[in-house]
Amino acid sequence: MPSAKIYYDQDADLNVLKDKTIVFLGFGNQGAAQAQNLRDSGIPNEQILIANRPDSYAEDAKAKGFKVEHDFVKAAKAADVVFILVPDQVQPRVFNETFTPNLKDTAAIVVASGYNVFFKLLKFKPTQDVVMVAPRMIGSSVRSLYVKGKGFPCFVSVEQDGTGNGLAVALALSRAIGATKAGAIDSSVYEETAMDLFAEQALWPNIIMLFREAFSVLKDAGCSDEALCYEMWMSKEPAEIFERAAEDGFIAQLKHHSTVSQYGQLSGALALDGTATREHFKNILHNQVLNGKFSGEFTKIEADLEKEGDENPLNVLYKKSEETELVQAEKRVRSRLANLL
Ligand code: NDP
């Protein structure tokens, strides 16, 4: 694979957005951050429209001085550019019903995550541009880094170049939200979705499982709940290790640890045979993520995620996870700590 292209501010021309009406569908984590950054980059407030149902998000947008449209059909008709910044699971329903039939033939549609485009769950006209501008940061950081004059990591791609101007629009929007300051990485909805879902369905489940099993083994060996919770995560040591990994290097950060620790970690990691894990990971990537199995199953439960109690499958998973030894112990430790305060 060749190295990815990286786009900077000088690759983007904000004039491409001149006189365009830019609609933000959603004013949540990403919507609020990106809309404010875009305005602070010099895009006139009159060109920006927030499409949101009448509730606290809409009130927040109004309080921040934005024009708000509650009628999504009207917002769709006005849009030259639409950022889809509502949760991934509601996008197909909301966008396909209200935006798709009413958008201009030459509109540019912007997603901040590859999921719905990769799995073809959103409907576009072939004459429209479909681009991804996907910050690798939570919304509050997208805003706070911008305010500090800093950039943030972001993926950018053109998935459908209906007007022939898709890249110029994608780069101008990336610059306007502050994403090209530190460099926006040329990517694709395939790459973004593969990495995102792989991390969520393969890497982190294994990390959760490793912590769960490590907890049980050490508890069986006589370690206290208090000591274990602090040792394993409540001290924030794992967060510091990852912070150092980002700053110094994934392995180079080990130099901050004691010599005993360095020797133990390096010799231990090299001695572990990753073959079975690699096969397990490949299976999840190909037979669960990329083949659409997960996305198909998730679509079926999407409506249930808004239900209460045990009718909501996410609540059931939380309940089951809370039965584990690690979570039960942590609850006891946290309630003792709360009583001490
Ligand atoms: P949020 O959960 O913050 O979205 C909330 C917004 O969506 C509100 O404006 C809310 O308004 C609206 N919304 C929710 N449900 C509906 C509905 N049924 N109909 C209409 N509007 C609805 O989303 P995020 O900002 O977290 O995510 C937006 C996109 O950004 C996603 O594609 C996500 O993958 C991507 N992304 C998110 C990151 C993050 O940090 N969270 C990081 C990078 C990318 P109301 O309820 O009033 O209708």
Residues whose N, C-alpha, C, O or C-beta is under 5 A from the ligand:
A	BS01	NDP	G26 F27 G28 N29 Q30 G31 N52 R53 D55 Y57 I84 L85 V86 P87 D88 V90 V94 A112 S113 P135 M137 I138 G139
